[in-house]
């Protein structure tokens, strides 16, 4: 299970990286070239498209950061985990959800299916 936790930690580091070049470099380690990402608000295909979409999230929620929420659960080539998005120093996050990530044979993420549990009005 620790390998799944490590992957989730690296995944969230990519989402929290504000520098576009550093985010792209970190994403190369975590995501397959042809990664797909879908949640209720966006759907993208390809690692660069996902890196750009993460940048757009930073533009929408400046100063916010992702943090893990709850347990990481994984088996075979899939992992699910909860997360929260909010101001870095605030105990309560206005956005929360969970993702299910599917891994390729090398252990990088090839697909993410995201769900939103709490969003601001």
TISETOR-182724 format. One record per residue: residue in one letter; y, z, x of N, C-alpha, C in turn. Coordinates in steps of 0.001 Angstrom, whole numbers, plus 524288, in hexadecimal, padded with zeros to 5 digits. Layout:
! TISETOR-182724
ROKOL zaba  n_yy  n_zz  n_xx ca_yy ca_zz ca_xx  c_yy  c_zz  c_xx
ROKOL    A     Y     Z     X     Y     Z     X     Y     Z     X
...
This chain:
! TISETOR-182724
ROKOL zaba  n_yy  n_zz  n_xx ca_yy ca_zz ca_xx  c_yy  c_zz  c_xx
ROKOL    X 7FB4E 80000 80338 80000 80000 80000 804E7 80000 8035B
ROKOL    X 80482 80204 8081F 8092A 8023D 80B76 80B1F 7FCCB 80CE3
ROKOL    X 8079D 7F8EF 80D35 8095D 7F3A0 80E5E 80CA2 7F17E 809E2
ROKOL    X 80B36 7F2D8 80508 80E4F 7F12A 80090 8139A 7F3EE 80094
ROKOL    X 813A5 7F8F2 801D2 81898 7FBE4 80206 81C31 7F9A0 8062F
ROKOL    X 819F7 7F843 80AA6 81D0C 7F5DF 80EDB 81F61 7F0AF 80D16
ROKOL    X 81C52 7ED91 80A52 81E47 7E890 80863 822C2 7E967 80487
ROKOL    X 8222B 7ED23 8010A 82652 7EE46 7FD3B 82B3E 7F01C 8000F
ROKOL    X 82AA2 7F35E 80400 82F31 7F522 80702 831FE 7F085 80987
ROKOL    X 82F0B 7ECE3 80BCB 8316F 7E842 80E3A 833DE 7E4B4 80A16
ROKOL    X 83162 7E44C 80594 8337C 7E13D 8012F 838D6 7E35F 7FFA0
ROKOL    X 8392C 7E882 7FEF1 83E27 7EADE 7FD63 84244 7EA65 801AF
ROKOL    X 8409C 7EA73 8069B 8445A 7E993 80AE2 846CF 7E42C 80A72
ROKOL    X 843AF 7E048 80912 845D6 7DB02 80851 849DD 7DB1B 803EB
ROKOL    X 84880 7DD91 7FF99 84C1A 7DDCD 7FB26 85105 7E0E3 7FC64
ROKOL    X 850BD 7E47D 80005 8554E 7E7AB 80160 8588E 7E569 805CD
ROKOL    X 856B6 7E163 80850 8598F 7DF20 80CB9 85E35 7DBF6 80ABA
ROKOL    X 862E5 7DD62 80C61 867A0 7DAB5 80A87 86936 7D618 80DF3
ROKOL    X 86785 7D5F9 812CF 868CA 7D1A0 81649 8650A 7CD15 8152C
ROKOL    X 86714 7C883 813B4 863AE 7C42A 8123F 85FDE 7C27B 81687
ROKOL    X 86198 7C25C 81B64 85E18 7C0BA 81FA7 859E1 7C4CC 820A6
ROKOL    X 85B44 7C9B3 8209F 85768 7CDDA 8215A 8539D 7CE00 81CC0
ROKOL    X 8559B 7CD08 81805 8523F 7CCF0 8136B 84E51 7C875 813D4
ROKOL    X 8500A 7C3E8 81585 84C84 7BF6E 8161B 84858 7C08A 81A35
ROKOL    X 849D2 7C309 81E80 8460B 7C453 822A0 84206 7C844 820A6
ROKOL    X 843D2 7CC38 81DE3 84038 7D027 81BC9 83CB1 7CDBB 8179C
ROKOL    X 83EC6 7CA3A 81485 83BB9 7C7B3 81063 83755 7C45F 812A2
ROKOL    X 83820 7C223 8172E 83410 7BEEA 8199E 82F32 7C222 81ADB
ROKOL    X 82FE3 7C71D 81BC9 82B84 7CA98 81CEB 828BB 7CC5D 817F4
ROKOL    X 82B73 7CC7E 813A4 82961 7CEC7 80ECE 82776 7CAA5 80AF5
ROKOL    X 82A3C 7C63D 80A91 82926 7C25C 8068B 826E4 7BD58 808D5
ROKOL    X 8232D 7BB0A 80612 8212E 7B5E1 8076E 82587 7B1D9 806C8
ROKOL    X 8250C 7AD7E 80971 82904 7A95C 80909 829CC 7A79D 80368
ROKOL    X 8257E 7A73D 8007D 825B4 7A526 7FB2D 8258E 7A96F 7F706
ROKOL    X 8279E 7AE09 7F84E 827A0 7B26B 7F4AA 82A37 7B0E0 7EF81
ROKOL    X 82831 7B30C 7EB4D 82ACE 7B287 7E63F 82C3E 7B7FA 7E46A
ROKOL    X 830B1 7B84E 7E1D3 832A0 7BD48 7DFCB 83486 7BC59 7DA40
ROKOL    X 832CD 7BFAC 7D6A7 834A1 7BF3C 7D141 83549 7C4B2 7CEFA
ROKOL    X 839AE 7C583 7CC63 83AA7 7CA3A 7C953 83DB4 7C87C 7C482
ROKOL    X 83F1A 7CBF6 7C0F6 841D3 7CA3A 7BC38 84713 7C789 7BD2B
ROKOL    X 8496B 7C840 7C1C9 84E9D 7C61B 7C2C6 84EBE 7C170 7C670
ROKOL    X 84A7D 7C088 7C958 84A86 7BC17 7CCE9 84500 7BA61 7CE30
ROKOL    X 844A2 7B579 7CFC3 83FC1 7B343 7D1A4 84128 7AF94 7D61F
ROKOL    X 83EC0 7B07C 7DAA9 83FD0 7AD34 7DF31 83AAD 7ABDC 7E1E4
ROKOL    X 83ABF 7A78B 7E4C1 83637 7A5D6 7E7C2 837F9 7A4A7 7ED4E
ROKOL    X 83526 7A6B9 7F110 83658 7A5E1 7F695 8392B 7AA8D 7F8E4
ROKOL    X 837F9 7AB9D 7FDD4 83A28 7B041 8005E 84011 7B00C 800C6
ROKOL    X 84256 7AB99 80239 8480B 7AB5E 802B7 84AAB 7AC1F 7FD70
ROKOL    X 8485C 7A9FD 7F950 84A92 7AAC8 7F417 84A73 7B08C 7F299
ROKOL    X 8464C 7B348 7F415 84608 7B8DD 7F2F7 84A07 7BBDC 7F636
ROKOL    X 84A91 7BA88 7FB24 84E82 7BD0A 7FE7F 853F4 7BC57 7FC20
ROKOL    X 85511 7B7A8 7FA39 85A23 7B69C 7F7C8 85ACA 7B9B4 7F2B2
ROKOL    X 85698 7BA1F 7EFA3 856D1 7BD12 7EAC0 857C7 7C2DF 7EBD2
ROKOL    X 85565 7C4E7 7EFEB 85655 7CA61 7F164 85C12 7CB18 7F2CC
ROKOL    X 85E56 7C750 7F57C 863E9 7C785 7F6B6 86739 7C7AE 7F1CC
ROKOL    X 8659E 7C4C7 7EDC9 86879 7C4CD 7E8DC 86825 7CA2F 7E63B
ROKOL    X 863B7 7CCCC 7E6BF 8632D 7D20F 7E499 866FB 7D5BF 7E760
ROKOL    X 86788 7D524 7EC79 86B56 7D85A 7EF5A 870DF 7D75A 7ED61
ROKOL    X 87206 7D274 7EC0C 87728 7D138 7E9EC 87811 7D3A1 7E494
ROKOL    X 873E8 7D405 7E183 87454 7D640 7DC48 8748A 7DC35 7DC62
ROKOL    X 871E3 7DE95 7E03D 87195 7E44B 7E09D 8733D 7E61C 7E610
ROKOL    X 87826 7E54B 7E784 879D3 7E6D0 7ECCA 87942 7ECB0 7EDA5
ROKOL    X 87757 7EE13 7F237 876B8 7F392 7F38F 871E0 7F617 7F155
ROKOL    X 86EDB 7F329 7EE4F 86A01 7F543 7EC1E 8658D 7F453 7EFFF
ROKOL    X 86170 7F76E 7EF80 85CD4 7F6CE 7F2CD 857EC 7F7A1 7EF8E
ROKOL    X 853CF 7F4F0 7F120 84EB6 7F5A1 7EEC0 84BEC 7FA26 7F163
ROKOL    X 848F8 7FD23 7EE53 845BB 8014F 7F071 840A7 8016F 7ED55
ROKOL    X 83C77 8031F 7EFD9 8377E 8035D 7ED09 837A5 80782 7E8CE
ROKOL    X 83491 806AB 7E4C8 8341C 80A70 7E07F 82E58 80ACF 7DF03
ROKOL    X 82C27 80F5B 7DF90 826B7 81017 7DE19 822F6 80E68 7E24F
ROKOL    X 81E26 80DEE 7E0B7 819E6 80CB2 7E44C 8195F 806D0 7E525
ROKOL    X 81743 80571 7E99B 815C2 80011 7EAC0 80FF1 7FFA8 7E997
ROKOL    X 80E75 7FB9E 7E6C1 80903 7FADA 7E54C 80779 7F552 7E6C3
ROKOL    X 80326 7F4C3 7E97C 8017C 7EF91 7EB02 7FB9F 7EF18 7EB67
ROKOL    X 7F9D3 7EA5A 7EAC6 7F458 7E912 7EBC0 7F3F8 7E339 7EC97
ROKOL    X 7F003 7E1B4 7EF5D 7EF2E 7DC4B 7F0CD 7F439 7DA1C 7F333
ROKOL    X 7F64D 7D60F 7F111 7FB19 7D3B8 7F336 7FFBB 7D481 7EFA1
ROKOL    X 80010 7D8FF 7ED24 8047D 7D9F8 7E9AB 8062B 7DFA0 7EA08
ROKOL    X 80B36 7E067 7E937 80D73 7E5A5 7E978 8119C 7E624 7E536
ROKOL    X 811DF 7EAB0 7E2CB 815F6 7EBB2 7DEEC 818D3 7F0A4 7E081
ROKOL    X 81DDF 7F0AA 7DF3F 82122 7F513 7E0E1 82615 7F529 7DD9A
ROKOL    X 8281A 7F9DA 7DCD7 82D05 7FA88 7DA1C 83180 7FACE 7DDF8
ROKOL    X 8361C 7F9B6 7DC0D 83AD5 7F9E2 7DF41 83F78 7FB57 7DBCD
ROKOL    X 8438C 7FD0D 7DE67 8488B 7FE1D 7DBD1 84CD7 7FB87 7DEFD
ROKOL    X 85109 7FA29 7DC56 8559F 7F7D6 7DED4 85A66 7FAD4 7DD01
ROKOL    X 85D36 7FCF6 7E0CE 861DD 7FFE8 7DF6D 8652D 80106 7E427
ROKOL    X 86989 803BB 7E368 86CCE 80539 7E7D2 86993 8085D 7EBC0
ROKOL    X 86A93 8076D 7F0B9 86749 809AF 7F4CE 866ED 80F9B 7F49D
ROKOL    X 86B15 81248 7F35B 86B12 817FD 7F38E 86A70 81A8C 7EE34
ROKOL    X 8698D 8177F 7EA2D 8692B 819AC 7E4D9 8637D 81AE3 7E383
ROKOL    X 8628E 81F57 7E111 85D2A 820AE 7DFAC 85AFB 81D69 7DB29
ROKOL    X 85E6B 81B87 7D7BE 85CB4 81869 7D348 85E14 812B3 7D420
ROKOL    X 85A3B 80F55 7D357 85B0B 809B5 7D3FF 85B65 8071F 7CEA1
ROKOL    X 85F39 803BA 7CDD3 85FC4 80135 7C8BF 85BC3 7FCE3 7C7B2
ROKOL    X 85932 7FB00 7CBCD 8556A 7F6C7 7CB2F 8502A 7F89E 7CD56
ROKOL    X 84C01 7F776 7CA7D 846C0 7F8DA 7CC44 842E5 7F4D4 7CA40
ROKOL    X 83EAD 7F436 7CD1B 83A9E 7F098 7CB73 835D0 7F133 7CEC6
ROKOL    X 83249 7ED7B 7CE3A 82DC2 7ED5C 7D1AE 82C58 7E7BA 7D2C1
ROKOL    X 829E5 7E6EF 7D736 82842 7E1C5 7D8E4 8226E 7E1CA 7D9EF
ROKOL    X 82015 7DD4C 7D921 81ABE 7DC4B 7DAC6 81B12 7D7CD 7DEA9
ROKOL    X 81939 7D8C5 7E366 8195F 7D4D3 7E782 813CE 7D312 7E8B8
ROKOL    X 8132D 7CDFC 7E95F 80E23 7CBAA 7EABA 80E98 7C9B6 7F055
ROKOL    X 80AC5 7CB10 7F38E 80AEE 7C9DF 7F91A 807C9 7C501 7FA69
ROKOL    X 8096A 7C267 7FE95 8065E 7BE0B 8009E 80261 7C031 80493
ROKOL    X 7FEFB 7BCF5 806AB 7FB07 7BEEA 80A4D 7FD3D 7C185 80F37
ROKOL    X 80208 7C03F 810B2 80467 7C2A6 81559 806F1 7C7E8 81423
ROKOL    X 8071B 7C965 80F20 8097A 7CE5C 80D9F 80F2E 7CDF6 80C16
ROKOL    X 81154 7C92C 80C30 816B1 7C887 80A54 816B0 7C7AD 8046E
ROKOL    X 81B12 7C8CE 80202 81B8B 7C847 7FC54 81C42 7C28E 7FAE8
ROKOL    X 818EA 7C0B2 7F758 81958 7BB43 7F58E 81B76 7BAD3 7F006
ROKOL    X 81B5D 7BF31 7ED15 81D7E 7BF29 7E7C7 81F21 7C4B0 7E659
ROKOL    X 82381 7C508 7E386 8255D 7CA01 7E173 8266C 7C93B 7DBA5
ROKOL    X 8244D 7CCD5 7D888 82535 7CCF0 7D2E7 82813 7D206 7D1D1
ROKOL    X 82D15 7D195 7D083 8305F 7D62E 7CFD4 8315D 7D774 7CA21
ROKOL    X 831D7 7DC81 7C918 832DF 7DE6E 7C3D3 8375D 7E257 7C41E
ROKOL    X 83ACF 7E22C 7C047 83F3B 7E5B7 7C009 83E48 7E9DC 7BBE1
ROKOL    X 83E85 7EEB8 7BD67 83DBA 7F302 7B9C2 842E3 7F555 7B7DE
ROKOL    X 846E0 7F51E 7BB25 84BFB 7F766 7B9CB 8503A 7F3F1 7BC36
ROKOL    X 853CB 7F215 7B8F0 85836 7EEED 7BACD 85D21 7F0CC 7B805
ROKOL    X 861A4 7F061 7BA9D 86685 7F1F2 7B808 867D1 7EE30 7B3A0
ROKOL    X 86A77 7F039 7AFC4 86BFB 7ECFB 7AB3B 86FFE 7E8F3 7ACBB
